Amino acid sequence: MDRVLAISDRTNAALHALALASRDGGSIAAKAAAERLGLSPSYLAKILQNLAAKGIIASARGIGGGFSLLKPASEMPCMEVLEALDGPLPSNYCLFERAICATKTCAFKSLCDDVEEKVRVALENTTIADIARSFSSVDRA
């Protein structure tokens, strides 16, 4: 098991890039964010363009262009970004690829439901501003 929380790499990249934008006054160039995050600039640009197309951020082309938050980072929950990129969290957990329980009620259903609710609440209550605060001052370019 490599991750406890299965957030996609692109959502993880987006959350970190938006946090960097928040720390830099609300906007950032994809290339600068990619360098700071150790990602391919074209990969991150595609992710940010996707968010812009969905109305989460704005994009500006040309010299001085980049991506800007459309609302304060403190009003942008992580769940909003996750759902824009990956859709809703899955809600029918089974720990196996295909259901094996003999009954219609999985032995782990209540555990999975509890974990899902806690993850949902955490993602709804954690904002881009919260992530931005977690970056150390060394991360500033």
C-alpha positions in Angstrom: 0.0 0.0 0.0 1.6 3.2 -1.1 -1.1 5.7 -0.1 -3.7 5.8 2.6 -5.7 8.6 0.8 -6.1 7.9 -2.9 -6.0 11.5 -4.3 -4.8 11.4 -7.9 -1.4 12.8 -8.8 -3.1 15.5 -10.9 -5.3 16.6 -8.0 -2.3 16.6 -5.7 -0.3 18.7 -8.2 -3.2 21.1 -8.6 -3.7 21.6 -4.9 0.0 22.3 -4.4 0.1 24.7 -7.4 -2.9 26.6 -6.1 -1.3 26.8 -2.7 1.8 28.3 -4.3 -0.4 30.8 -6.2 -2.0 31.7 -2.9 1.4 32.4 -1.3 2.4 34.4 -4.3 -0.5 36.9 -4.2 -3.1 34.7 -5.9 -1.4 34.0 -9.2 1.5 31.9 -10.6 3.0 30.9 -13.9 2.7 27.1 -14.6 6.4 26.9 -15.4 7.4 28.5 -12.1 5.0 26.3 -10.1 6.2 23.2 -12.0 9.8 24.0 -11.2 9.0 24.5 -7.5 7.0 21.2 -7.4 9.4 19.1 -9.5 6.8 18.5 -12.2 6.8 18.8 -16.0 5.7 22.4 -17.0 3.5 21.0 -19.8 1.9 18.5 -17.4 1.0 21.1 -14.8 -0.1 23.6 -17.5 -2.7 21.0 -18.7 -4.0 20.5 -15.2 -4.3 24.2 -14.6 -6.0 24.7 -18.0 -8.5 22.1 -17.0 -9.2 24.0 -13.8 -9.5 27.2 -15.7 -12.0 25.6 -18.1 -14.1 24.5 -15.1 -14.1 28.1 -13.7 -11.9 27.3 -10.6 -9.1 29.6 -11.7 -8.5 32.1 -14.5 -5.8 31.9 -17.1 -4.0 34.7 -18.9 -1.7 34.2 -21.9 1.5 36.0 -22.9 4.1 37.9 -21.0 3.1 38.2 -17.4 0.4 35.6 -17.9 -0.3 32.6 -15.8 -3.1 31.3 -13.6 -5.0 33.2 -10.9 -7.3 32.2 -8.2 -10.9 33.4 -8.8 -11.7 33.7 -5.1 -9.7 33.9 -1.9 -7.8 30.7 -1.1 -9.5 30.6 2.3 -12.8 30.2 0.4 -11.6 27.4 -1.9 -12.0 23.9 -0.3 -9.8 21.1 -1.5 -13.0 19.1 -2.3 -13.9 21.7 -4.9 -10.6 21.1 -6.7 -10.7 17.3 -6.3 -14.3 17.1 -7.7 -13.4 19.4 -10.6 -10.6 17.1 -11.7 -11.6 13.7 -10.6 -15.4 13.8 -10.0 -17.1 12.9 -6.8 -15.4 10.6 -4.2 -16.4 7.0 -4.7 -19.1 5.9 -2.3 -19.4 2.2 -2.8 -16.3 0.8 -1.3 -15.3 -2.7 -1.4 -11.8 -3.7 -0.4 -11.7 -6.3 -3.1 -11.7 -5.7 -6.9 -15.0 -7.6 -7.0 -17.3 -8.2 -4.1 -16.8 -11.5 -2.3 -19.1 -11.2 0.7 -21.8 -13.9 0.8 -24.3 -11.4 2.2 -25.4 -8.1 0.7 -23.8 -6.3 3.6 -20.0 -6.1 3.5 -18.2 -6.9 6.7 -16.3 -3.6 6.3 -19.1 -1.4 5.0 -19.6 0.6 8.2 -15.9 1.1 8.5 -15.6 2.3 4.9 -18.7 4.5 5.3 -17.1 6.1 8.4 -13.8 6.7 6.7 -15.4 8.1 3.6 -17.4 10.6 5.7 -14.3 11.7 7.6 -12.3 12.2 4.4 -15.2 14.1 2.8 -15.5 16.4 5.8 -11.7 16.9 5.9 -11.6 17.8 2.2 -14.5 20.2 2.5 -13.0 21.9 5.6 -9.4 22.1 4.4 -8.8 25.0 2.0 -6.1 26.0 -0.4 -5.0 28.6 2.2 -4.5 25.8 4.8 -2.2 24.0 2.3 -0.4 27.3 1.5 0.4 27.7 5.2 2.0 24.3 5.3 4.8 25.3 2.9 7.9 26.4 4.6 9.5 29.7 3.9 12.3 27.8 2.0 9.7 26.9 -0.7 9.5 30.6 -1.7 11.3 31.4 -4.9 
